[in-house]
Amino acid sequence: MKTRRTIIALARLAAISAILAGPAAAGESMPFSEPAFEAAQKSGKPILIEVSAPWCPICKTQKPILAKLAEQPRFRDLQVFDVDFDSQKPLLKRLNVRLQSTLIAYKGTVEVGRSVGETQPEWIEGLVEKTL
């Protein structure tokens, strides 16, 4: 019983911390939190969920491409949420993600595109453009 209360308290603390931290700077990746994600969706912001793992070579290739795109003025409002493939299995199941290096694009509350294992800058840019 005590463990359950501790887990719930830690989850609430993480959610409150994410809200207080505010949104990440344009294109800057922030750890996924349900309250921050819902707030971004309600505001109608362009959203990209980046599912990655530190050991994944494709993920390492995607990161600089996404960082370069984030520098472009047209993507200044893009919210990027990072989901850790190794530690967030319930969220992966909810998002229907089976592999690391998955990118999911949202325009507000609507999923507008998804890619898995993509490393071509033009194709990643095309996916991110769907969020606008």
Chimera marker file (.cmm) of the C-alpha trace (Angstrom):
<marker_set name="trace">
<marker id="1" x="0.000" y="0.000" z="0.000" r="1" g="1" b="0" radius="0.5"/>
<marker id="2" x="2.809" y="2.356" z="0.876" r="1" g="1" b="0" radius="0.5"/>
<marker id="3" x="4.586" y="1.625" z="-2.438" r="1" g="1" b="0" radius="0.5"/>
<marker id="4" x="1.423" y="2.418" z="-4.400" r="1" g="1" b="0" radius="0.5"/>
<marker id="5" x="1.046" y="5.761" z="-2.613" r="1" g="1" b="0" radius="0.5"/>
<marker id="6" x="4.680" y="6.574" z="-3.274" r="1" g="1" b="0" radius="0.5"/>
<marker id="7" x="4.312" y="5.807" z="-6.989" r="1" g="1" b="0" radius="0.5"/>
<marker id="8" x="1.165" y="7.937" z="-7.247" r="1" g="1" b="0" radius="0.5"/>
<marker id="9" x="2.851" y="10.809" z="-5.410" r="1" g="1" b="0" radius="0.5"/>
<marker id="10" x="5.888" y="10.623" z="-7.689" r="1" g="1" b="0" radius="0.5"/>
<marker id="11" x="3.680" y="10.580" z="-10.797" r="1" g="1" b="0" radius="0.5"/>
<marker id="12" x="1.816" y="13.665" z="-9.575" r="1" g="1" b="0" radius="0.5"/>
<marker id="13" x="5.077" y="15.402" z="-8.762" r="1" g="1" b="0" radius="0.5"/>
<marker id="14" x="6.408" y="14.666" z="-12.267" r="1" g="1" b="0" radius="0.5"/>
<marker id="15" x="3.228" y="16.026" z="-13.846" r="1" g="1" b="0" radius="0.5"/>
<marker id="16" x="3.339" y="19.198" z="-11.746" r="1" g="1" b="0" radius="0.5"/>
<marker id="17" x="7.034" y="19.667" z="-12.568" r="1" g="1" b="0" radius="0.5"/>
<marker id="18" x="6.301" y="19.392" z="-16.290" r="1" g="1" b="0" radius="0.5"/>
<marker id="19" x="3.543" y="21.991" z="-16.028" r="1" g="1" b="0" radius="0.5"/>
<marker id="20" x="5.682" y="24.392" z="-13.986" r="1" g="1" b="0" radius="0.5"/>
<marker id="21" x="8.636" y="23.970" z="-16.326" r="1" g="1" b="0" radius="0.5"/>
<marker id="22" x="6.417" y="25.175" z="-19.155" r="1" g="1" b="0" radius="0.5"/>
<marker id="23" x="6.780" y="24.287" z="-22.787" r="1" g="1" b="0" radius="0.5"/>
<marker id="24" x="10.172" y="23.675" z="-24.283" r="1" g="1" b="0" radius="0.5"/>
<marker id="25" x="11.699" y="26.295" z="-26.532" r="1" g="1" b="0" radius="0.5"/>
<marker id="26" x="10.816" y="26.039" z="-30.203" r="1" g="1" b="0" radius="0.5"/>
<marker id="27" x="11.783" y="22.635" z="-31.490" r="1" g="1" b="0" radius="0.5"/>
<marker id="28" x="13.515" y="21.736" z="-28.248" r="1" g="1" b="0" radius="0.5"/>
<marker id="29" x="12.657" y="18.232" z="-27.150" r="1" g="1" b="0" radius="0.5"/>
<marker id="30" x="11.056" y="17.778" z="-23.772" r="1" g="1" b="0" radius="0.5"/>
<marker id="31" x="10.225" y="14.537" z="-21.972" r="1" g="1" b="0" radius="0.5"/>
<marker id="32" x="6.663" y="13.408" z="-22.636" r="1" g="1" b="0" radius="0.5"/>
<marker id="33" x="4.167" y="14.263" z="-19.930" r="1" g="1" b="0" radius="0.5"/>
<marker id="34" x="0.435" y="13.806" z="-20.316" r="1" g="1" b="0" radius="0.5"/>
<marker id="35" x="-0.497" y="17.298" z="-19.009" r="1" g="1" b="0" radius="0.5"/>
<marker id="36" x="1.998" y="19.078" z="-21.286" r="1" g="1" b="0" radius="0.5"/>
<marker id="37" x="0.938" y="16.999" z="-24.295" r="1" g="1" b="0" radius="0.5"/>
<marker id="38" x="-2.762" y="17.687" z="-23.671" r="1" g="1" b="0" radius="0.5"/>
<marker id="39" x="-2.077" y="21.412" z="-23.226" r="1" g="1" b="0" radius="0.5"/>
<marker id="40" x="-0.193" y="21.515" z="-26.541" r="1" g="1" b="0" radius="0.5"/>
<marker id="41" x="-3.038" y="19.656" z="-28.251" r="1" g="1" b="0" radius="0.5"/>
<marker id="42" x="-5.714" y="21.971" z="-26.829" r="1" g="1" b="0" radius="0.5"/>
<marker id="43" x="-3.757" y="25.027" z="-27.967" r="1" g="1" b="0" radius="0.5"/>
<marker id="44" x="-3.663" y="23.597" z="-31.497" r="1" g="1" b="0" radius="0.5"/>
<marker id="45" x="0.129" y="23.642" z="-31.635" r="1" g="1" b="0" radius="0.5"/>
<marker id="46" x="2.078" y="21.494" z="-34.075" r="1" g="1" b="0" radius="0.5"/>
<marker id="47" x="3.372" y="18.473" z="-32.172" r="1" g="1" b="0" radius="0.5"/>
<marker id="48" x="5.955" y="15.810" z="-32.887" r="1" g="1" b="0" radius="0.5"/>
<marker id="49" x="6.415" y="12.760" z="-30.679" r="1" g="1" b="0" radius="0.5"/>
<marker id="50" x="9.889" y="11.313" z="-31.009" r="1" g="1" b="0" radius="0.5"/>
<marker id="51" x="10.241" y="7.741" z="-29.736" r="1" g="1" b="0" radius="0.5"/>
<marker id="52" x="13.912" y="7.033" z="-29.209" r="1" g="1" b="0" radius="0.5"/>
<marker id="53" x="16.435" y="4.937" z="-27.328" r="1" g="1" b="0" radius="0.5"/>
<marker id="54" x="19.985" y="5.954" z="-26.392" r="1" g="1" b="0" radius="0.5"/>
<marker id="55" x="21.394" y="2.805" z="-28.024" r="1" g="1" b="0" radius="0.5"/>
<marker id="56" x="19.549" y="3.303" z="-31.338" r="1" g="1" b="0" radius="0.5"/>
<marker id="57" x="21.754" y="4.415" z="-34.292" r="1" g="1" b="0" radius="0.5"/>
<marker id="58" x="18.734" y="5.530" z="-36.349" r="1" g="1" b="0" radius="0.5"/>
<marker id="59" x="17.535" y="7.712" z="-33.462" r="1" g="1" b="0" radius="0.5"/>
<marker id="60" x="20.994" y="9.297" z="-33.300" r="1" g="1" b="0" radius="0.5"/>
<marker id="61" x="20.737" y="10.069" z="-37.016" r="1" g="1" b="0" radius="0.5"/>
<marker id="62" x="17.260" y="11.587" z="-36.640" r="1" g="1" b="0" radius="0.5"/>
<marker id="63" x="18.153" y="13.963" z="-33.787" r="1" g="1" b="0" radius="0.5"/>
<marker id="64" x="20.399" y="16.376" z="-35.758" r="1" g="1" b="0" radius="0.5"/>
<marker id="65" x="17.879" y="16.414" z="-38.620" r="1" g="1" b="0" radius="0.5"/>
<marker id="66" x="15.112" y="17.391" z="-36.206" r="1" g="1" b="0" radius="0.5"/>
<marker id="67" x="17.364" y="19.977" z="-34.540" r="1" g="1" b="0" radius="0.5"/>
<marker id="68" x="18.115" y="21.569" z="-37.915" r="1" g="1" b="0" radius="0.5"/>
<marker id="69" x="14.416" y="21.688" z="-38.783" r="1" g="1" b="0" radius="0.5"/>
<marker id="70" x="13.660" y="23.280" z="-35.411" r="1" g="1" b="0" radius="0.5"/>
<marker id="71" x="15.923" y="26.205" z="-36.321" r="1" g="1" b="0" radius="0.5"/>
<marker id="72" x="13.685" y="27.121" z="-39.254" r="1" g="1" b="0" radius="0.5"/>
<marker id="73" x="11.220" y="29.948" z="-38.540" r="1" g="1" b="0" radius="0.5"/>
<marker id="74" x="8.252" y="28.045" z="-39.958" r="1" g="1" b="0" radius="0.5"/>
<marker id="75" x="8.657" y="25.402" z="-37.243" r="1" g="1" b="0" radius="0.5"/>
<marker id="76" x="9.050" y="27.912" z="-34.397" r="1" g="1" b="0" radius="0.5"/>
<marker id="77" x="5.878" y="26.695" z="-32.630" r="1" g="1" b="0" radius="0.5"/>
<marker id="78" x="6.650" y="22.978" z="-32.970" r="1" g="1" b="0" radius="0.5"/>
<marker id="79" x="6.456" y="21.090" z="-29.676" r="1" g="1" b="0" radius="0.5"/>
<marker id="80" x="8.659" y="17.999" z="-29.617" r="1" g="1" b="0" radius="0.5"/>
<marker id="81" x="7.954" y="15.368" z="-26.971" r="1" g="1" b="0" radius="0.5"/>
<marker id="82" x="10.549" y="12.672" z="-26.368" r="1" g="1" b="0" radius="0.5"/>
<marker id="83" x="9.352" y="9.192" z="-25.391" r="1" g="1" b="0" radius="0.5"/>
<marker id="84" x="11.948" y="6.745" z="-24.104" r="1" g="1" b="0" radius="0.5"/>
<marker id="85" x="11.487" y="3.398" z="-25.825" r="1" g="1" b="0" radius="0.5"/>
<marker id="86" x="13.039" y="1.430" z="-22.984" r="1" g="1" b="0" radius="0.5"/>
<marker id="87" x="11.177" y="2.860" z="-19.994" r="1" g="1" b="0" radius="0.5"/>
<marker id="88" x="7.747" y="4.026" z="-21.194" r="1" g="1" b="0" radius="0.5"/>
<marker id="89" x="6.155" y="0.775" z="-22.386" r="1" g="1" b="0" radius="0.5"/>
<marker id="90" x="2.547" y="1.588" z="-21.329" r="1" g="1" b="0" radius="0.5"/>
<marker id="91" x="2.692" y="4.843" z="-23.301" r="1" g="1" b="0" radius="0.5"/>
<marker id="92" x="4.154" y="3.038" z="-26.317" r="1" g="1" b="0" radius="0.5"/>
<marker id="93" x="1.263" y="0.599" z="-26.215" r="1" g="1" b="0" radius="0.5"/>
<marker id="94" x="-1.251" y="3.444" z="-26.028" r="1" g="1" b="0" radius="0.5"/>
<marker id="95" x="0.406" y="5.204" z="-28.986" r="1" g="1" b="0" radius="0.5"/>
<marker id="96" x="0.621" y="1.896" z="-30.896" r="1" g="1" b="0" radius="0.5"/>
<marker id="97" x="4.408" y="2.128" z="-31.226" r="1" g="1" b="0" radius="0.5"/>
<marker id="98" x="6.359" y="-1.068" z="-31.730" r="1" g="1" b="0" radius="0.5"/>
<marker id="99" x="9.833" y="0.210" z="-32.642" r="1" g="1" b="0" radius="0.5"/>
<marker id="100" x="12.205" y="2.915" z="-31.540" r="1" g="1" b="0" radius="0.5"/>
<marker id="101" x="12.946" y="5.688" z="-34.098" r="1" g="1" b="0" radius="0.5"/>
<marker id="102" x="9.208" y="6.287" z="-34.532" r="1" g="1" b="0" radius="0.5"/>
<marker id="103" x="8.076" y="9.845" z="-35.245" r="1" g="1" b="0" radius="0.5"/>
<marker id="104" x="4.410" y="10.771" z="-34.794" r="1" g="1" b="0" radius="0.5"/>
<marker id="105" x="3.092" y="14.103" z="-36.088" r="1" g="1" b="0" radius="0.5"/>
<marker id="106" x="0.018" y="15.818" z="-34.666" r="1" g="1" b="0" radius="0.5"/>
<marker id="107" x="-1.866" y="18.908" z="-35.727" r="1" g="1" b="0" radius="0.5"/>
<marker id="108" x="-3.632" y="19.735" z="-32.496" r="1" g="1" b="0" radius="0.5"/>
<marker id="109" x="-5.493" y="16.600" z="-31.431" r="1" g="1" b="0" radius="0.5"/>
<marker id="110" x="-5.318" y="14.858" z="-34.806" r="1" g="1" b="0" radius="0.5"/>
<marker id="111" x="-2.504" y="12.503" z="-35.798" r="1" g="1" b="0" radius="0.5"/>
<marker id="112" x="-1.485" y="13.602" z="-39.303" r="1" g="1" b="0" radius="0.5"/>
<marker id="113" x="1.438" y="11.287" z="-39.989" r="1" g="1" b="0" radius="0.5"/>
<marker id="114" x="3.865" y="8.701" z="-38.693" r="1" g="1" b="0" radius="0.5"/>
<marker id="115" x="7.198" y="7.265" z="-39.762" r="1" g="1" b="0" radius="0.5"/>
<marker id="116" x="9.424" y="4.486" z="-38.470" r="1" g="1" b="0" radius="0.5"/>
<marker id="117" x="13.171" y="4.348" z="-39.058" r="1" g="1" b="0" radius="0.5"/>
<marker id="118" x="13.234" y="7.290" z="-41.456" r="1" g="1" b="0" radius="0.5"/>
<marker id="119" x="16.602" y="9.031" z="-41.917" r="1" g="1" b="0" radius="0.5"/>
<marker id="120" x="16.061" y="10.991" z="-45.140" r="1" g="1" b="0" radius="0.5"/>
<marker id="121" x="15.980" y="14.695" z="-44.154" r="1" g="1" b="0" radius="0.5"/>
<marker id="122" x="13.451" y="15.538" z="-46.887" r="1" g="1" b="0" radius="0.5"/>
<marker id="123" x="11.015" y="12.855" z="-45.737" r="1" g="1" b="0" radius="0.5"/>
<marker id="124" x="11.318" y="13.852" z="-42.075" r="1" g="1" b="0" radius="0.5"/>
<marker id="125" x="10.760" y="17.473" z="-43.090" r="1" g="1" b="0" radius="0.5"/>
<marker id="126" x="7.668" y="16.408" z="-45.044" r="1" g="1" b="0" radius="0.5"/>
<marker id="127" x="6.298" y="14.669" z="-41.970" r="1" g="1" b="0" radius="0.5"/>
<marker id="128" x="6.936" y="17.701" z="-39.763" r="1" g="1" b="0" radius="0.5"/>
<marker id="129" x="5.307" y="19.987" z="-42.366" r="1" g="1" b="0" radius="0.5"/>
<marker id="130" x="2.060" y="18.039" z="-41.911" r="1" g="1" b="0" radius="0.5"/>
<marker id="131" x="1.842" y="19.474" z="-38.393" r="1" g="1" b="0" radius="0.5"/>
<marker id="132" x="1.510" y="23.039" z="-39.682" r="1" g="1" b="0" radius="0.5"/>
<link id1="1" id2="2" r="1" g="1" b="0" radius="0.2"/>
<link id1="2" id2="3" r="1" g="1" b="0" radius="0.2"/>
<link id1="3" id2="4" r="1" g="1" b="0" radius="0.2"/>
<link id1="4" id2="5" r="1" g="1" b="0" radius="0.2"/>
<link id1="5" id2="6" r="1" g="1" b="0" radius="0.2"/>
<link id1="6" id2="7" r="1" g="1" b="0" radius="0.2"/>
<link id1="7" id2="8" r="1" g="1" b="0" radius="0.2"/>
<link id1="8" id2="9" r="1" g="1" b="0" radius="0.2"/>
<link id1="9" id2="10" r="1" g="1" b="0" radius="0.2"/>
<link id1="10" id2="11" r="1" g="1" b="0" radius="0.2"/>
<link id1="11" id2="12" r="1" g="1" b="0" radius="0.2"/>
<link id1="12" id2="13" r="1" g="1" b="0" radius="0.2"/>
<link id1="13" id2="14" r="1" g="1" b="0" radius="0.2"/>
<link id1="14" id2="15" r="1" g="1" b="0" radius="0.2"/>
<link id1="15" id2="16" r="1" g="1" b="0" radius="0.2"/>
<link id1="16" id2="17" r="1" g="1" b="0" radius="0.2"/>
<link id1="17" id2="18" r="1" g="1" b="0" radius="0.2"/>
<link id1="18" id2="19" r="1" g="1" b="0" radius="0.2"/>
<link id1="19" id2="20" r="1" g="1" b="0" radius="0.2"/>
<link id1="20" id2="21" r="1" g="1" b="0" radius="0.2"/>
<link id1="21" id2="22" r="1" g="1" b="0" radius="0.2"/>
<link id1="22" id2="23" r="1" g="1" b="0" radius="0.2"/>
<link id1="23" id2="24" r="1" g="1" b="0" radius="0.2"/>
<link id1="24" id2="25" r="1" g="1" b="0" radius="0.2"/>
<link id1="25" id2="26" r="1" g="1" b="0" radius="0.2"/>
<link id1="26" id2="27" r="1" g="1" b="0" radius="0.2"/>
<link id1="27" id2="28" r="1" g="1" b="0" radius="0.2"/>
<link id1="28" id2="29" r="1" g="1" b="0" radius="0.2"/>
<link id1="29" id2="30" r="1" g="1" b="0" radius="0.2"/>
<link id1="30" id2="31" r="1" g="1" b="0" radius="0.2"/>
<link id1="31" id2="32" r="1" g="1" b="0" radius="0.2"/>
<link id1="32" id2="33" r="1" g="1" b="0" radius="0.2"/>
<link id1="33" id2="34" r="1" g="1" b="0" radius="0.2"/>
<link id1="34" id2="35" r="1" g="1" b="0" radius="0.2"/>
<link id1="35" id2="36" r="1" g="1" b="0" radius="0.2"/>
<link id1="36" id2="37" r="1" g="1" b="0" radius="0.2"/>
<link id1="37" id2="38" r="1" g="1" b="0" radius="0.2"/>
<link id1="38" id2="39" r="1" g="1" b="0" radius="0.2"/>
<link id1="39" id2="40" r="1" g="1" b="0" radius="0.2"/>
<link id1="40" id2="41" r="1" g="1" b="0" radius="0.2"/>
<link id1="41" id2="42" r="1" g="1" b="0" radius="0.2"/>
<link id1="42" id2="43" r="1" g="1" b="0" radius="0.2"/>
<link id1="43" id2="44" r="1" g="1" b="0" radius="0.2"/>
<link id1="44" id2="45" r="1" g="1" b="0" radius="0.2"/>
<link id1="45" id2="46" r="1" g="1" b="0" radius="0.2"/>
<link id1="46" id2="47" r="1" g="1" b="0" radius="0.2"/>
<link id1="47" id2="48" r="1" g="1" b="0" radius="0.2"/>
<link id1="48" id2="49" r="1" g="1" b="0" radius="0.2"/>
<link id1="49" id2="50" r="1" g="1" b="0" radius="0.2"/>
<link id1="50" id2="51" r="1" g="1" b="0" radius="0.2"/>
<link id1="51" id2="52" r="1" g="1" b="0" radius="0.2"/>
<link id1="52" id2="53" r="1" g="1" b="0" radius="0.2"/>
<link id1="53" id2="54" r="1" g="1" b="0" radius="0.2"/>
<link id1="54" id2="55" r="1" g="1" b="0" radius="0.2"/>
<link id1="55" id2="56" r="1" g="1" b="0" radius="0.2"/>
<link id1="56" id2="57" r="1" g="1" b="0" radius="0.2"/>
<link id1="57" id2="58" r="1" g="1" b="0" radius="0.2"/>
<link id1="58" id2="59" r="1" g="1" b="0" radius="0.2"/>
<link id1="59" id2="60" r="1" g="1" b="0" radius="0.2"/>
<link id1="60" id2="61" r="1" g="1" b="0" radius="0.2"/>
<link id1="61" id2="62" r="1" g="1" b="0" radius="0.2"/>
<link id1="62" id2="63" r="1" g="1" b="0" radius="0.2"/>
<link id1="63" id2="64" r="1" g="1" b="0" radius="0.2"/>
<link id1="64" id2="65" r="1" g="1" b="0" radius="0.2"/>
<link id1="65" id2="66" r="1" g="1" b="0" radius="0.2"/>
<link id1="66" id2="67" r="1" g="1" b="0" radius="0.2"/>
<link id1="67" id2="68" r="1" g="1" b="0" radius="0.2"/>
<link id1="68" id2="69" r="1" g="1" b="0" radius="0.2"/>
<link id1="69" id2="70" r="1" g="1" b="0" radius="0.2"/>
<link id1="70" id2="71" r="1" g="1" b="0" radius="0.2"/>
<link id1="71" id2="72" r="1" g="1" b="0" radius="0.2"/>
<link id1="72" id2="73" r="1" g="1" b="0" radius="0.2"/>
<link id1="73" id2="74" r="1" g="1" b="0" radius="0.2"/>
<link id1="74" id2="75" r="1" g="1" b="0" radius="0.2"/>
<link id1="75" id2="76" r="1" g="1" b="0" radius="0.2"/>
<link id1="76" id2="77" r="1" g="1" b="0" radius="0.2"/>
<link id1="77" id2="78" r="1" g="1" b="0" radius="0.2"/>
<link id1="78" id2="79" r="1" g="1" b="0" radius="0.2"/>
<link id1="79" id2="80" r="1" g="1" b="0" radius="0.2"/>
<link id1="80" id2="81" r="1" g="1" b="0" radius="0.2"/>
<link id1="81" id2="82" r="1" g="1" b="0" radius="0.2"/>
<link id1="82" id2="83" r="1" g="1" b="0" radius="0.2"/>
<link id1="83" id2="84" r="1" g="1" b="0" radius="0.2"/>
<link id1="84" id2="85" r="1" g="1" b="0" radius="0.2"/>
<link id1="85" id2="86" r="1" g="1" b="0" radius="0.2"/>
<link id1="86" id2="87" r="1" g="1" b="0" radius="0.2"/>
<link id1="87" id2="88" r="1" g="1" b="0" radius="0.2"/>
<link id1="88" id2="89" r="1" g="1" b="0" radius="0.2"/>
<link id1="89" id2="90" r="1" g="1" b="0" radius="0.2"/>
<link id1="90" id2="91" r="1" g="1" b="0" radius="0.2"/>
<link id1="91" id2="92" r="1" g="1" b="0" radius="0.2"/>
<link id1="92" id2="93" r="1" g="1" b="0" radius="0.2"/>
<link id1="93" id2="94" r="1" g="1" b="0" radius="0.2"/>
<link id1="94" id2="95" r="1" g="1" b="0" radius="0.2"/>
<link id1="95" id2="96" r="1" g="1" b="0" radius="0.2"/>
<link id1="96" id2="97" r="1" g="1" b="0" radius="0.2"/>
<link id1="97" id2="98" r="1" g="1" b="0" radius="0.2"/>
<link id1="98" id2="99" r="1" g="1" b="0" radius="0.2"/>
<link id1="99" id2="100" r="1" g="1" b="0" radius="0.2"/>
<link id1="100" id2="101" r="1" g="1" b="0" radius="0.2"/>
<link id1="101" id2="102" r="1" g="1" b="0" radius="0.2"/>
<link id1="102" id2="103" r="1" g="1" b="0" radius="0.2"/>
<link id1="103" id2="104" r="1" g="1" b="0" radius="0.2"/>
<link id1="104" id2="105" r="1" g="1" b="0" radius="0.2"/>
<link id1="105" id2="106" r="1" g="1" b="0" radius="0.2"/>
<link id1="106" id2="107" r="1" g="1" b="0" radius="0.2"/>
<link id1="107" id2="108" r="1" g="1" b="0" radius="0.2"/>
<link id1="108" id2="109" r="1" g="1" b="0" radius="0.2"/>
<link id1="109" id2="110" r="1" g="1" b="0" radius="0.2"/>
<link id1="110" id2="111" r="1" g="1" b="0" radius="0.2"/>
<link id1="111" id2="112" r="1" g="1" b="0" radius="0.2"/>
<link id1="112" id2="113" r="1" g="1" b="0" radius="0.2"/>
<link id1="113" id2="114" r="1" g="1" b="0" radius="0.2"/>
<link id1="114" id2="115" r="1" g="1" b="0" radius="0.2"/>
<link id1="115" id2="116" r="1" g="1" b="0" radius="0.2"/>
<link id1="116" id2="117" r="1" g="1" b="0" radius="0.2"/>
<link id1="117" id2="118" r="1" g="1" b="0" radius="0.2"/>
<link id1="118" id2="119" r="1" g="1" b="0" radius="0.2"/>
<link id1="119" id2="120" r="1" g="1" b="0" radius="0.2"/>
<link id1="120" id2="121" r="1" g="1" b="0" radius="0.2"/>
<link id1="121" id2="122" r="1" g="1" b="0" radius="0.2"/>
<link id1="122" id2="123" r="1" g="1" b="0" radius="0.2"/>
<link id1="123" id2="124" r="1" g="1" b="0" radius="0.2"/>
<link id1="124" id2="125" r="1" g="1" b="0" radius="0.2"/>
<link id1="125" id2="126" r="1" g="1" b="0" radius="0.2"/>
<link id1="126" id2="127" r="1" g="1" b="0" radius="0.2"/>
<link id1="127" id2="128" r="1" g="1" b="0" radius="0.2"/>
<link id1="128" id2="129" r="1" g="1" b="0" radius="0.2"/>
<link id1="129" id2="130" r="1" g="1" b="0" radius="0.2"/>
<link id1="130" id2="131" r="1" g="1" b="0" radius="0.2"/>
<link id1="131" id2="132" r="1" g="1" b="0" radius="0.2"/>
</marker_set>
